[in-house]
């Protein structure tokens, strides 16, 4: 049996443990949702929804023992879509076990550990969506795998994560042309140093073996991806964040990056932000985008985001969008 075959079997076993241990676990229920109003550019086709229940997550966290925790999270916002999106979609199901004070492991279906924005929850990302590079190189962000995380108590040592997965799950989904990965395997490594006030600087690497079917023809690819990431939070008001991606996607050279600036108003719970991101996907031109807006943290549980973006899609189209989003945790 291949490494990914063993991995899938282990993850299925972990899911059975999650389900079987729910009755005896200490359970905590939570969730959050995002409702969004969009004013789309009239040149866009097909025209996306103006009003949209963008995300609605339901989460169950369980403590299965003194050192073991489990999480199951589902997405149910698809119920308000009319384009064939699944009504219920799993977003997480995994076990987390604390091996030592500094070393832990995760096994199951979870966000890939790469950089900052890929594993970050959509509820915590300041712009309404991730950068184009992250969306294209990590579609859906999730995979099924096993990771080890070393979080040293000494600040002089870096935090290290390594993992093996069966590749990004959406690689294995049919696209509009009926193409998909029939088999994939990916190794991950991330090294980062914590900075004051929850800042961080580090690097990530992914090596993926992919067998992809396009137009009925199977082709093997060895795609490597390097990422650099940094976030610095100043003592007052300002925070800066940036990431860089460089590698291959189905054998094609790709590169992307973003830079983001945030300014927290001193007298009000409002953060103003600006992000520039670009993605070179080997097309006739590059995808480039300017995004600016503000977030009003009305309470600890809910917030409003007003955002404007202007972008070139790399195929000759230029568009502008406005978005107003309400987010609440429960």
C-alpha positions in Angstrom: 0.0 0.0 0.0 1.3 3.5 -0.8 2.1 6.1 1.8 -1.1 8.0 1.0 -3.1 4.8 1.1 -1.9 4.1 4.6 -2.6 7.8 5.4 -6.2 7.6 4.2 -6.7 4.4 6.2 -5.3 6.1 9.3 -7.5 9.1 8.8 -10.6 7.0 8.4 -9.7 5.3 11.6 -9.3 8.7 13.3 -12.7 9.8 12.1 -14.2 6.6 13.6 -12.6 7.5 16.8 -14.0 11.0 16.6 -17.5 9.7 16.0 -17.2 6.9 18.6 -15.8 9.2 21.2 -18.4 12.0 20.9 -20.7 10.4 23.5 -18.0 10.4 26.1 -16.3 13.7 25.1 -16.6 17.1 26.7 -18.3 18.9 23.8 -18.3 22.6 22.9 -20.5 23.9 20.2 -19.7 27.1 18.3 -19.8 28.7 14.8 -19.9 31.9 12.8 -21.5 33.2 9.6 -20.8 35.9 7.0 -23.6 37.7 5.2 -22.4 39.8 2.2 -23.8 42.5 -0.1 -21.8 42.9 -3.4 -22.0 45.7 -6.0 -20.3 43.8 -8.9 -18.9 45.4 -12.1 -21.5 45.1 -14.8 -19.0 43.6 -17.2 -18.6 40.4 -15.1 -20.2 37.3 -16.6 -21.8 35.3 -15.1 -22.9 37.9 -12.6 -22.4 36.6 -9.0 -25.1 37.0 -6.4 -25.7 40.5 -5.0 -26.8 39.2 -1.6 -25.1 36.1 -0.4 -24.8 34.0 2.7 -21.1 33.6 2.0 -20.2 31.3 4.9 -22.0 29.6 7.8 -19.9 27.3 9.9 -21.0 25.0 12.7 -18.2 23.5 14.9 -18.1 20.8 17.5 -14.9 20.6 19.7 -14.5 17.6 21.9 -12.0 16.6 24.6 -11.4 12.9 24.2 -8.8 12.6 27.0 -6.3 14.6 28.9 -4.1 15.1 25.8 -6.4 14.4 22.9 -8.9 16.8 21.3 -11.2 16.4 18.2 -12.9 18.9 15.9 -15.6 18.5 13.4 -16.7 21.6 11.4 -19.3 21.8 8.6 -20.3 24.5 6.1 -24.0 24.9 5.4 -24.1 28.2 3.5 -24.4 26.2 0.2 -28.2 25.8 0.9 -28.8 29.4 -0.4 -26.9 28.8 -3.6 -28.5 27.8 -6.9 -25.4 26.8 -8.8 -25.1 23.2 -7.6 -22.9 23.8 -4.6 -23.3 21.2 -1.9 -25.8 22.0 0.9 -23.5 20.6 3.6 -19.7 20.4 3.2 -17.1 19.2 5.7 -14.5 21.8 6.6 -12.7 19.9 9.4 -12.6 16.5 11.0 -9.4 15.7 12.8 -7.7 14.6 16.0 -5.1 16.6 17.8 -2.8 14.9 20.3 -0.3 16.5 22.6 2.7 14.2 22.6 4.9 16.4 24.9 4.7 19.9 26.3 6.2 21.2 23.0 5.3 18.6 20.4 1.8 17.9 19.1 0.3 16.0 16.1 -2.9 16.3 14.0 -4.4 13.6 12.0 -7.4 14.0 9.6 -9.0 16.6 7.4 -7.7 20.1 8.0 -6.2 23.3 6.5 -2.7 22.8 5.0 0.1 24.2 7.2 1.8 26.6 4.8 2.5 30.3 5.5 0.0 32.6 7.2 -3.1 33.0 5.1 -3.6 29.4 4.0 -4.2 27.9 7.4 -5.9 31.0 8.8 -9.7 30.9 9.4 -11.8 33.0 7.0 -13.3 34.6 10.1 -9.9 36.1 11.0 -8.7 37.2 7.5 -9.2 41.0 7.3 -9.9 41.3 3.5 -13.0 39.5 2.4 -11.0 36.7 0.6 -7.5 35.4 0.4 -4.9 36.6 -2.1 -5.2 35.2 -5.6 -2.0 33.1 -5.3 -3.4 31.3 -2.2 -6.8 30.7 -3.8 -5.2 29.2 -6.9 -2.4 27.2 -5.3 -4.4 26.0 -2.3 -8.0 25.8 -3.6 -10.2 25.1 -0.6 -7.1 25.0 1.6 -7.9 21.6 2.9 -6.3 18.2 2.7 -6.3 14.9 4.5 -3.0 14.3 6.3 -0.9 13.9 9.4 1.3 16.7 10.8 3.8 17.2 13.6 4.1 20.6 15.2 7.0 21.6 17.4 6.2 24.7 19.4 9.3 25.3 21.7 8.8 27.3 24.9 12.1 29.1 24.2 11.7 32.1 21.9 15.1 31.6 20.4 14.1 28.3 18.6 11.8 28.3 15.6 8.4 26.7 15.4 8.5 23.7 13.0 5.7 21.8 11.3 6.1 18.9 8.9 3.3 16.8 7.3 2.2 14.3 4.7 -1.1 14.5 2.9 -3.0 13.1 -0.1 -2.8 16.6 -1.8 -5.3 19.4 -1.8 -8.7 17.9 -1.8 -10.1 20.1 -4.6 -7.3 18.9 -6.9 -9.3 15.6 -6.9 -12.6 17.3 -7.8 -13.8 17.5 -11.4 -13.4 20.9 -13.0 -15.7 22.3 -15.7 -13.9 20.3 -18.4 -14.0 17.1 -16.4 -10.3 17.2 -15.5 -8.9 16.3 -12.1 -6.1 14.6 -10.1 -6.5 10.8 -10.0 -3.8 10.5 -7.5 -1.7 13.0 -5.5 0.7 13.1 -2.5 2.2 16.2 -0.9 4.9 16.8 1.7 4.9 20.0 3.8 7.4 21.8 6.0 7.1 25.2 7.7 9.7 26.9 9.8 8.9 30.2 11.5 10.1 32.5 14.3 7.6 34.3 16.6 8.0 38.1 16.8 6.6 40.4 19.5 2.8 41.1 19.6 1.9 38.0 17.7 4.1 38.7 14.7 6.0 36.0 12.8 8.6 35.5 10.1 9.3 32.2 8.3 9.3 30.0 5.2 7.3 27.1 3.9 7.8 24.3 1.4 5.5 21.9 -0.4 6.5 19.0 -2.7 3.6 17.4 -4.5 3.5 14.3 -6.8 0.4 14.6 -8.9 -1.2 12.4 -11.6 -3.6 14.6 -13.4 -6.2 13.7 -16.0 -6.8 16.3 -18.7 -8.8 15.6 -21.9 -8.6 11.9 -20.9 -4.8 11.9 -20.8 -3.0 11.1 -17.6 0.2 13.1 -16.9 2.5 12.9 -13.9 3.8 16.2 -12.4 6.3 17.0 -9.7 5.3 20.4 -8.3 7.4 22.2 -5.8 6.3 25.4 -4.0 8.4 27.7 -1.8 6.7 30.3 0.4 8.1 33.2 2.5 5.9 35.0 5.0 6.2 37.7 7.6 3.9 39.7 9.9 5.1 42.6 12.1 2.9 44.4 14.6 4.1 47.8 15.7 3.7 48.9 19.3 0.9 51.2 18.3 -1.7 51.3 15.4 0.2 49.7 12.5 0.7 46.1 11.3 2.4 44.9 8.1 2.0 41.4 6.5 3.4 39.9 3.3 3.8 36.5 1.6 5.6 35.3 -1.4 4.9 32.1 -3.4 7.1 30.6 -6.1 7.0 27.2 -7.8 5.0 25.0 -10.2 1.3 24.2 -10.7 0.7 21.2 -13.0 4.2 21.7 -14.4 3.7 25.4 -15.1 5.9 28.0 -13.5 3.9 30.3 -11.2 4.7 33.1 -8.8 2.6 35.4 -6.6 2.8 37.7 -3.6 0.9 40.2 -1.6 1.6 43.0 0.8 -0.9 44.2 3.4 -0.9 47.3 5.7 -3.3 47.7 8.6 -4.0 50.8 10.7 -6.0 50.5 13.9 -7.7 53.8 14.9 -6.8 54.7 18.5 -10.2 56.1 19.6 -12.5 53.6 17.9 -12.6 49.8 17.3 -11.9 50.3 13.6 -9.1 49.0 11.4 -8.3 50.4 8.0 -6.5 48.2 5.5 -4.9 48.1 2.1 -3.6 45.0 0.2 -1.9 44.7 -3.1 -1.6 41.2 -4.6 -0.5 39.7 -7.9 -0.3 36.2 -9.4 1.7 35.2 -12.5 0.0 32.0 -13.7 1.7 31.8 -17.1 -1.0 33.7 -19.0 -0.8 36.6 -21.4 -0.6 38.9 -18.4 -0.5 38.8 -14.6 -3.5 39.0 -12.2 -3.1 42.2 -10.2 -5.4 43.6 -7.6 -5.8 46.6 -5.2 -8.0 46.0 -2.2 -8.9 48.7 0.5 -11.4 48.9 3.2 -12.2 49.1 6.9 -13.4 46.7 9.6 -15.6 47.9 12.5 -15.4 45.5 15.4 -18.8 46.4 16.8 -18.5 43.8 19.7 -16.2 40.9 20.4 -18.7 38.7 18.6 -19.7 40.7 15.5 -18.1 43.0 13.0 -18.8 44.9 9.7 -16.4 45.0 6.8 -16.6 47.6 3.9 -14.3 46.8 1.0 -13.5 48.0 -2.5 -11.3 46.2 -5.0 -10.0 46.8 -8.5 -8.2 44.1 -10.4 -7.0 43.0 -13.8 -7.7 39.3 -14.3 -4.6 38.6 -16.5 -6.8 37.8 -19.5 -7.5 41.3 -20.6 -10.4 42.1 -18.2 -10.4 44.9 -15.6 -13.1 45.0 -12.9 -14.1 46.8 -9.8 -16.2 45.4 -6.9 -17.7 46.8 -3.7 -18.6 44.6 -0.7 -20.3 45.0 2.6 -20.1 42.1 5.0 -21.6 41.4 8.4 -19.9 38.6 10.5 -21.1 37.2 13.8 -19.8 34.4 16.0 -22.1 32.3 18.1 
